[in-house]
């Protein structure tokens, strides 16, 4: 999974096909819970580019995209939002897989 380092990198990445942004933070317990399944999700959905965004380093981007809770998933396709999976509840592997399966079905 790529780690977002600059806004320039963000702008380049979101212009591609099938990009999934994962907003997270080091202090987030729900983020730590899903960490072990992320490599499996990347393997299963290999046609997606996964990008991890540290919410504390990119707070302005979070505000721009209305990301208020983490972990949050936002899918982009050629610069346009294709879907988002945001909820106050802890996300399960099955819920994340369903979100990814439904994106371009």
N, CA, C and O atoms as a GROMACS GRO file, in nm:
protein
  420
    1UNK      N    1   0.086  -0.117   0.000
    1UNK     CA    2   0.000   0.000   0.000
    1UNK      C    3   0.090   0.123   0.000
    1UNK      O    4   0.184   0.134   0.079
    2UNK      N    5   0.059   0.214  -0.090
    2UNK     CA    6   0.136   0.338  -0.095
    2UNK      C    7   0.098   0.428   0.022
    2UNK      O    8  -0.017   0.429   0.066
    3UNK      N    9   0.194   0.502   0.069
    3UNK     CA   10   0.170   0.600   0.175
    3UNK      C   11   0.176   0.738   0.112
    3UNK      O   12   0.276   0.773   0.048
    4UNK      N   13   0.071   0.816   0.130
    4UNK     CA   14   0.069   0.950   0.072
    4UNK      C   15   0.170   1.039   0.144
    4UNK      O   16   0.172   1.046   0.267
    5UNK      N   17   0.252   1.106   0.064
    5UNK     CA   18   0.354   1.193   0.122
    5UNK      C   19   0.336   1.340   0.085
    5UNK      O   20   0.375   1.428   0.161
    6UNK      N   21   0.276   1.367  -0.032
    6UNK     CA   22   0.260   1.507  -0.076
    6UNK      C   23   0.125   1.525  -0.145
    6UNK      O   24   0.063   1.428  -0.190
    7UNK      N   25   0.081   1.648  -0.153
    7UNK     CA   26  -0.042   1.678  -0.226
    7UNK      C   27  -0.021   1.659  -0.376
    7UNK      O   28  -0.115   1.625  -0.448
    8UNK      N   29   0.099   1.680  -0.424
    8UNK     CA   30   0.128   1.657  -0.565
    8UNK      C   31   0.108   1.509  -0.598
    8UNK      O   32   0.051   1.475  -0.702
    9UNK      N   33   0.155   1.424  -0.509
    9UNK     CA   34   0.138   1.280  -0.526
    9UNK      C   35  -0.012   1.246  -0.525
    9UNK      O   36  -0.058   1.166  -0.607
   10UNK      N   37  -0.087   1.306  -0.435
   10UNK     CA   38  -0.232   1.284  -0.427
   10UNK      C   39  -0.299   1.320  -0.560
   10UNK      O   40  -0.377   1.241  -0.613
   11UNK      N   41  -0.267   1.438  -0.612
   11UNK     CA   42  -0.330   1.483  -0.737
   11UNK      C   43  -0.297   1.390  -0.853
   11UNK      O   44  -0.381   1.367  -0.939
   12UNK      N   45  -0.176   1.338  -0.855
   12UNK     CA   46  -0.138   1.244  -0.960
   12UNK      C   47  -0.212   1.111  -0.943
   12UNK      O   48  -0.262   1.055  -1.040
   13UNK      N   49  -0.218   1.061  -0.820
   13UNK     CA   50  -0.281   0.932  -0.795
   13UNK      C   51  -0.430   0.931  -0.826
   13UNK      O   52  -0.480   0.835  -0.886
   14UNK      N   53  -0.502   1.035  -0.786
   14UNK     CA   54  -0.648   1.032  -0.803
   14UNK      C   55  -0.690   1.044  -0.948
   14UNK      O   56  -0.805   1.018  -0.982
   15UNK      N   57  -0.598   1.084  -1.036
   15UNK     CA   58  -0.633   1.094  -1.177
   15UNK      C   59  -0.631   0.958  -1.245
   15UNK      O   60  -0.673   0.946  -1.361
   16UNK      N   61  -0.584   0.856  -1.177
   16UNK     CA   62  -0.577   0.721  -1.233
   16UNK      C   63  -0.710   0.648  -1.217
   16UNK      O   64  -0.802   0.696  -1.152
   17UNK      N   65  -0.714   0.528  -1.278
   17UNK     CA   66  -0.831   0.441  -1.264
   17UNK      C   67  -0.827   0.371  -1.128
   17UNK      O   68  -0.720   0.334  -1.080
   18UNK      N   69  -0.940   0.354  -1.068
   18UNK     CA   70  -0.960   0.268  -0.951
   18UNK      C   71  -0.856   0.288  -0.840
   18UNK      O   72  -0.769   0.204  -0.818
   19UNK      N   73  -0.868   0.400  -0.774
   19UNK     CA   74  -0.782   0.432  -0.661
   19UNK      C   75  -0.867   0.429  -0.534
   19UNK      O   76  -0.975   0.488  -0.531
   20UNK      N   77  -0.818   0.362  -0.432
   20UNK     CA   78  -0.888   0.358  -0.304
   20UNK      C   79  -0.802   0.428  -0.200
   20UNK      O   80  -0.689   0.387  -0.172
   21UNK      N   81  -0.857   0.535  -0.145
   21UNK     CA   82  -0.789   0.612  -0.041
   21UNK      C   83  -0.835   0.561   0.094
   21UNK      O   84  -0.955   0.551   0.121
   22UNK      N   85  -0.739   0.529   0.180
   22UNK     CA   86  -0.770   0.487   0.315
   22UNK      C   87  -0.719   0.593   0.411
   22UNK      O   88  -0.598   0.613   0.423
   23UNK      N   89  -0.810   0.661   0.477
   23UNK     CA   90  -0.774   0.763   0.575
   23UNK      C   91  -0.761   0.696   0.711
   23UNK      O   92  -0.852   0.624   0.755
   24UNK      N   93  -0.649   0.719   0.776
   24UNK     CA   94  -0.617   0.650   0.900
   24UNK      C   95  -0.533   0.741   0.990
   24UNK      O   96  -0.501   0.854   0.952
   25UNK      N   97  -0.497   0.692   1.108
   25UNK     CA   98  -0.407   0.764   1.199
   25UNK      C   99  -0.342   0.662   1.291
   25UNK      O  100  -0.399   0.556   1.319
   26UNK      N  101  -0.224   0.696   1.337
   26UNK     CA  102  -0.150   0.604   1.424
   26UNK      C  103  -0.224   0.574   1.554
   26UNK      O  104  -0.211   0.464   1.608
   27UNK      N  105  -0.299   0.669   1.604
   27UNK     CA  106  -0.364   0.655   1.734
   27UNK      C  107  -0.503   0.589   1.725
   27UNK      O  108  -0.568   0.572   1.828
   28UNK      N  109  -0.547   0.554   1.605
   28UNK     CA  110  -0.683   0.504   1.583
   28UNK      C  111  -0.692   0.353   1.606
   28UNK      O  112  -0.634   0.276   1.529
   29UNK      N  113  -0.762   0.308   1.710
   29UNK     CA  114  -0.770   0.164   1.737
   29UNK      C  115  -0.844   0.087   1.628
   29UNK      O  116  -0.805  -0.026   1.596
   30UNK      N  117  -0.949   0.143   1.570
   30UNK     CA  118  -1.022   0.074   1.463
   30UNK      C  119  -0.935   0.060   1.338
   30UNK      O  120  -0.951  -0.036   1.262
   31UNK      N  121  -0.844   0.154   1.316
   31UNK     CA  122  -0.750   0.144   1.204
   31UNK      C  123  -0.654   0.029   1.225
   31UNK      O  124  -0.621  -0.043   1.131
   32UNK      N  125  -0.608   0.011   1.348
   32UNK     CA  126  -0.516  -0.098   1.379
   32UNK      C  127  -0.583  -0.234   1.358
   32UNK      O  128  -0.517  -0.330   1.318
   33UNK      N  129  -0.712  -0.242   1.386
   33UNK     CA  130  -0.785  -0.368   1.373
   33UNK      C  131  -0.787  -0.416   1.227
   33UNK      O  132  -0.775  -0.536   1.203
   34UNK      N  133  -0.801  -0.325   1.131
   34UNK     CA  134  -0.810  -0.366   0.991
   34UNK      C  135  -0.672  -0.379   0.924
   34UNK      O  136  -0.662  -0.434   0.814
   35UNK      N  137  -0.568  -0.329   0.988
   35UNK     CA  138  -0.434  -0.335   0.929
   35UNK      C  139  -0.393  -0.474   0.882
   35UNK      O  140  -0.340  -0.487   0.772
   36UNK      N  141  -0.415  -0.579   0.962
   36UNK     CA  142  -0.370  -0.712   0.918
   36UNK      C  143  -0.437  -0.764   0.790
   36UNK      O  144  -0.380  -0.847   0.720
   37UNK      N  145  -0.557  -0.716   0.759
   37UNK     CA  146  -0.626  -0.765   0.640
   37UNK      C  147  -0.595  -0.683   0.515
   37UNK      O  148  -0.633  -0.723   0.405
   38UNK      N  149  -0.528  -0.570   0.530
   38UNK     CA  150  -0.502  -0.484   0.415
   38UNK      C  151  -0.420  -0.552   0.305
   38UNK      O  152  -0.456  -0.538   0.188
   39UNK      N  153  -0.313  -0.625   0.336
   39UNK     CA  154  -0.240  -0.693   0.227
   39UNK      C  155  -0.328  -0.793   0.150
   39UNK      O  156  -0.316  -0.806   0.029
   40UNK      N  157  -0.414  -0.863   0.221
   40UNK     CA  158  -0.505  -0.957   0.156
   40UNK      C  159  -0.603  -0.884   0.064
   40UNK      O  160  -0.630  -0.931  -0.047
   41UNK      N  161  -0.654  -0.771   0.108
   41UNK     CA  162  -0.745  -0.692   0.024
   41UNK      C  163  -0.673  -0.641  -0.101
   41UNK      O  164  -0.728  -0.642  -0.210
   42UNK      N  165  -0.549  -0.596  -0.082
   42UNK     CA  166  -0.471  -0.550  -0.197
   42UNK      C  167  -0.447  -0.661  -0.298
   42UNK      O  168  -0.454  -0.638  -0.418
   43UNK      N  169  -0.421  -0.782  -0.249
   43UNK     CA  170  -0.401  -0.896  -0.339
   43UNK      C  171  -0.530  -0.932  -0.412
   43UNK      O  172  -0.529  -0.956  -0.533
   44UNK      N  173  -0.639  -0.934  -0.339
   44UNK     CA  174  -0.767  -0.973  -0.399
   44UNK      C  175  -0.817  -0.869  -0.499
   44UNK      O  176  -0.875  -0.904  -0.602
   45UNK      N  177  -0.796  -0.742  -0.469
   45UNK     CA  178  -0.842  -0.634  -0.556
   45UNK      C  179  -0.721  -0.567  -0.620
   45UNK      O  180  -0.700  -0.446  -0.606
   46UNK      N  181  -0.644  -0.646  -0.692
   46UNK     CA  182  -0.516  -0.599  -0.745
   46UNK      C  183  -0.531  -0.497  -0.857
   46UNK      O  184  -0.433  -0.432  -0.894
   47UNK      N  185  -0.652  -0.481  -0.911
   47UNK     CA  186  -0.671  -0.378  -1.014
   47UNK      C  187  -0.694  -0.240  -0.952
   47UNK      O  188  -0.712  -0.142  -1.025
   48UNK      N  189  -0.694  -0.232  -0.821
   48UNK     CA  190  -0.707  -0.106  -0.749
   48UNK      C  191  -0.569  -0.060  -0.702
   48UNK      O  192  -0.483  -0.143  -0.671
   49UNK      N  193  -0.549   0.069  -0.696
   49UNK     CA  194  -0.431   0.127  -0.632
   49UNK      C  195  -0.476   0.173  -0.494
   49UNK      O  196  -0.565   0.257  -0.482
   50UNK      N  197  -0.415   0.118  -0.390
   50UNK     CA  198  -0.451   0.153  -0.252
   50UNK      C  199  -0.351   0.256  -0.199
   50UNK      O  200  -0.230   0.240  -0.212
   51UNK      N  201  -0.404   0.360  -0.138
   51UNK     CA  202  -0.321   0.468  -0.085
   51UNK      C  203  -0.362   0.496   0.059
   51UNK      O  204  -0.479   0.525   0.086
   52UNK      N  205  -0.267   0.488   0.150
   52UNK     CA  206  -0.293   0.516   0.290
   52UNK      C  207  -0.261   0.664   0.317
   52UNK      O  208  -0.153   0.712   0.282
   53UNK      N  209  -0.355   0.732   0.379
   53UNK     CA  210  -0.339   0.874   0.408
   53UNK      C  211  -0.350   0.896   0.558
   53UNK      O  212  -0.452   0.866   0.620
   54UNK      N  213  -0.242   0.948   0.616
   54UNK     CA  214  -0.244   0.980   0.758
   54UNK      C  215  -0.325   1.108   0.778
   54UNK      O  216  -0.285   1.216   0.735
   55UNK      N  217  -0.437   1.093   0.843
   55UNK     CA  218  -0.530   1.203   0.862
   55UNK      C  219  -0.466   1.322   0.933
   55UNK      O  220  -0.500   1.437   0.904
   56UNK      N  221  -0.374   1.296   1.025
   56UNK     CA  222  -0.311   1.405   1.100
   56UNK      C  223  -0.215   1.485   1.014
   56UNK      O  224  -0.192   1.603   1.041
   57UNK      N  225  -0.157   1.423   0.912
   57UNK     CA  226  -0.065   1.494   0.823
   57UNK      C  227  -0.138   1.566   0.711
   57UNK      O  228  -0.083   1.660   0.652
   58UNK      N  229  -0.260   1.525   0.680
   58UNK     CA  230  -0.335   1.583   0.569
   58UNK      C  231  -0.474   1.626   0.615
   58UNK      O  232  -0.575   1.591   0.554
   59UNK      N  233  -0.478   1.702   0.722
   59UNK     CA  234  -0.606   1.744   0.780
   59UNK      C  235  -0.685   1.833   0.684
   59UNK      O  236  -0.808   1.826   0.681
   60UNK      N  237  -0.616   1.915   0.606
   60UNK     CA  238  -0.687   2.002   0.510
   60UNK      C  239  -0.754   1.918   0.401
   60UNK      O  240  -0.865   1.949   0.359
   61UNK      N  241  -0.687   1.813   0.356
   61UNK     CA  242  -0.746   1.723   0.258
   61UNK      C  243  -0.868   1.654   0.317
   61UNK      O  244  -0.970   1.638   0.248
   62UNK      N  245  -0.860   1.612   0.441
   62UNK     CA  246  -0.974   1.550   0.507
   62UNK      C  247  -1.093   1.646   0.513
   62UNK      O  248  -1.207   1.607   0.491
   63UNK      N  249  -1.065   1.770   0.544
   63UNK     CA  250  -1.172   1.871   0.547
   63UNK      C  251  -1.232   1.891   0.409
   63UNK      O  252  -1.353   1.900   0.393
   64UNK      N  253  -1.146   1.897   0.309
   64UNK     CA  254  -1.192   1.916   0.171
   64UNK      C  255  -1.281   1.801   0.125
   64UNK      O  256  -1.379   1.822   0.053
   65UNK      N  257  -1.247   1.679   0.167
   65UNK     CA  258  -1.322   1.560   0.125
   65UNK      C  259  -1.430   1.519   0.225
   65UNK      O  260  -1.493   1.415   0.209
   66UNK      N  261  -1.452   1.600   0.328
   66UNK     CA  262  -1.552   1.571   0.431
   66UNK      C  263  -1.528   1.437   0.499
   66UNK      O  264  -1.620   1.358   0.519
   67UNK      N  265  -1.402   1.412   0.534
   67UNK     CA  266  -1.366   1.292   0.608
   67UNK      C  267  -1.354   1.333   0.754
   67UNK      O  268  -1.259   1.402   0.793
   68UNK      N  269  -1.449   1.290   0.834
   68UNK     CA  270  -1.451   1.328   0.975
   68UNK      C  271  -1.424   1.212   1.068
   68UNK      O  272  -1.387   1.232   1.184
   69UNK      N  273  -1.442   1.091   1.020
   69UNK     CA  274  -1.416   0.972   1.100
   69UNK      C  275  -1.316   0.883   1.030
   69UNK      O  276  -1.303   0.886   0.907
   70UNK      N  277  -1.245   0.805   1.108
   70UNK     CA  278  -1.148   0.712   1.050
   70UNK      C  279  -1.162   0.577   1.118
   70UNK      O  280  -1.204   0.571   1.233
   71UNK      N  281  -1.130   0.470   1.049
   71UNK     CA  282  -1.083   0.467   0.911
   71UNK      C  283  -1.198   0.496   0.814
   71UNK      O  284  -1.313   0.459   0.837
   72UNK      N  285  -1.163   0.563   0.706
   72UNK     CA  286  -1.257   0.593   0.600
   72UNK      C  287  -1.196   0.552   0.467
   72UNK      O  288  -1.076   0.568   0.445
   73UNK      N  289  -1.280   0.500   0.379
   73UNK     CA  290  -1.238   0.461   0.245
   73UNK      C  291  -1.310   0.550   0.145
   73UNK      O  292  -1.432   0.565   0.150
   74UNK      N  293  -1.234   0.607   0.053
   74UNK     CA  294  -1.292   0.682  -0.058
   74UNK      C  295  -1.231   0.627  -0.186
   74UNK      O  296  -1.108   0.623  -0.201
   75UNK      N  297  -1.316   0.585  -0.278
   75UNK     CA  298  -1.270   0.535  -0.407
   75UNK      C  299  -1.277   0.648  -0.509
   75UNK      O  300  -1.375   0.722  -0.514
   76UNK      N  301  -1.171   0.660  -0.589
   76UNK     CA  302  -1.165   0.761  -0.693
   76UNK      C  303  -1.145   0.692  -0.827
   76UNK      O  304  -1.081   0.587  -0.836
   77UNK      N  305  -1.200   0.752  -0.931
   77UNK     CA  306  -1.183   0.701  -1.067
   77UNK      C  307  -1.164   0.821  -1.159
   77UNK      O  308  -1.258   0.898  -1.183
   78UNK      N  309  -1.043   0.835  -1.209
   78UNK     CA  310  -1.008   0.945  -1.300
   78UNK      C  311  -1.047   1.081  -1.241
   78UNK      O  312  -1.106   1.164  -1.309
   79UNK      N  313  -1.013   1.101  -1.114
   79UNK     CA  314  -1.035   1.229  -1.050
   79UNK      C  315  -1.172   1.252  -0.990
   79UNK      O  316  -1.196   1.355  -0.927
   80UNK      N  317  -1.263   1.158  -1.010
   80UNK     CA  318  -1.399   1.172  -0.957
   80UNK      C  319  -1.424   1.068  -0.849
   80UNK      O  320  -1.376   0.955  -0.857
   81UNK      N  321  -1.498   1.107  -0.748
   81UNK     CA  322  -1.531   1.011  -0.642
   81UNK      C  323  -1.626   0.905  -0.697
   81UNK      O  324  -1.728   0.937  -0.758
   82UNK      N  325  -1.591   0.779  -0.675
   82UNK     CA  326  -1.672   0.667  -0.722
   82UNK      C  327  -1.752   0.604  -0.608
   82UNK      O  328  -1.846   0.529  -0.632
   83UNK      N  329  -1.714   0.633  -0.485
   83UNK     CA  330  -1.785   0.578  -0.370
   83UNK      C  331  -1.706   0.601  -0.243
   83UNK      O  332  -1.587   0.631  -0.246
   84UNK      N  333  -1.776   0.588  -0.131
   84UNK     CA  334  -1.709   0.601  -0.002
   84UNK      C  335  -1.772   0.507   0.099
   84UNK      O  336  -1.891   0.477   0.094
   85UNK      N  337  -1.688   0.462   0.189
   85UNK     CA  338  -1.732   0.375   0.298
   85UNK      C  339  -1.687   0.442   0.427
   85UNK      O  340  -1.572   0.431   0.469
   86UNK      N  341  -1.782   0.510   0.487
   86UNK     CA  342  -1.756   0.585   0.609
   86UNK      C  343  -1.870   0.551   0.704
   86UNK      O  344  -1.987   0.562   0.669
   87UNK      N  345  -1.834   0.511   0.824
   87UNK     CA  346  -1.936   0.488   0.926
   87UNK      C  347  -1.870   0.501   1.062
   87UNK      O  348  -1.747   0.495   1.074
   88UNK      N  349  -1.951   0.520   1.163
   88UNK     CA  350  -1.895   0.534   1.298
   88UNK      C  351  -1.860   0.399   1.358
   88UNK      O  352  -1.791   0.392   1.460
   89UNK      N  353  -1.905   0.291   1.295
   89UNK     CA  354  -1.881   0.158   1.347
   89UNK      C  355  -1.748   0.101   1.297
   89UNK      O  356  -1.699   0.140   1.191
   90UNK      N  357  -1.692   0.009   1.374
   90UNK     CA  358  -1.570  -0.061   1.332
   90UNK      C  359  -1.604  -0.140   1.205
   90UNK      O  360  -1.707  -0.205   1.196
   91UNK      N  361  -1.515  -0.132   1.107
   91UNK     CA  362  -1.539  -0.197   0.979
   91UNK      C  363  -1.484  -0.340   0.980
   91UNK      O  364  -1.375  -0.366   1.031
   92UNK      N  365  -1.562  -0.430   0.923
   92UNK     CA  366  -1.518  -0.569   0.915
   92UNK      C  367  -1.458  -0.595   0.777
   92UNK      O  368  -1.478  -0.518   0.683
   93UNK      N  369  -1.384  -0.702   0.768
   93UNK     CA  370  -1.326  -0.743   0.640
   93UNK      C  371  -1.437  -0.762   0.536
   93UNK      O  372  -1.422  -0.720   0.421
   94UNK      N  373  -1.545  -0.825   0.575
   94UNK     CA  374  -1.656  -0.852   0.484
   94UNK      C  375  -1.719  -0.722   0.434
   94UNK      O  376  -1.751  -0.711   0.316
   95UNK      N  377  -1.736  -0.624   0.522
   95UNK     CA  378  -1.793  -0.495   0.480
   95UNK      C  379  -1.702  -0.423   0.382
   95UNK      O  380  -1.749  -0.364   0.285
   96UNK      N  381  -1.572  -0.426   0.407
   96UNK     CA  382  -1.477  -0.361   0.317
   96UNK      C  383  -1.477  -0.430   0.182
   96UNK      O  384  -1.477  -0.365   0.078
   97UNK      N  385  -1.476  -0.563   0.183
   97UNK     CA  386  -1.480  -0.639   0.057
   97UNK      C  387  -1.608  -0.607  -0.021
   97UNK      O  388  -1.603  -0.590  -0.143
   98UNK      N  389  -1.720  -0.600   0.047
   98UNK     CA  390  -1.847  -0.569  -0.020
   98UNK      C  391  -1.842  -0.430  -0.082
   98UNK      O  392  -1.888  -0.410  -0.195
   99UNK      N  393  -1.788  -0.334  -0.010
   99UNK     CA  394  -1.773  -0.199  -0.063
   99UNK      C  395  -1.690  -0.201  -0.191
   99UNK      O  396  -1.728  -0.139  -0.290
  100UNK      N  397  -1.577  -0.271  -0.189
  100UNK     CA  398  -1.489  -0.277  -0.307
  100UNK      C  399  -1.555  -0.352  -0.422
  100UNK      O  400  -1.542  -0.311  -0.537
  101UNK      N  401  -1.626  -0.460  -0.393
  101UNK     CA  402  -1.695  -0.535  -0.499
  101UNK      C  403  -1.804  -0.452  -0.566
  101UNK      O  404  -1.824  -0.463  -0.688
  102UNK      N  405  -1.874  -0.370  -0.490
  102UNK     CA  406  -1.984  -0.293  -0.542
  102UNK      C  407  -1.942  -0.169  -0.621
  102UNK      O  408  -2.023  -0.111  -0.694
  103UNK      N  409  -1.817  -0.129  -0.607
  103UNK     CA  410  -1.771  -0.003  -0.668
  103UNK      C  411  -1.793   0.004  -0.818
  103UNK      O  412  -1.852   0.099  -0.868
  104UNK      N  413  -1.745  -0.095  -0.888
  104UNK     CA  414  -1.749  -0.090  -1.034
  104UNK      C  415  -1.826  -0.208  -1.091
  104UNK      O  416  -1.798  -0.256  -1.201
  105UNK      N  417  -1.923  -0.254  -1.012
  105UNK     CA  418  -2.003  -0.370  -1.055
  105UNK      C  419  -2.096  -0.334  -1.169
  105UNK      O  420  -2.171  -0.419  -1.218
   0.00000   0.00000   0.00000
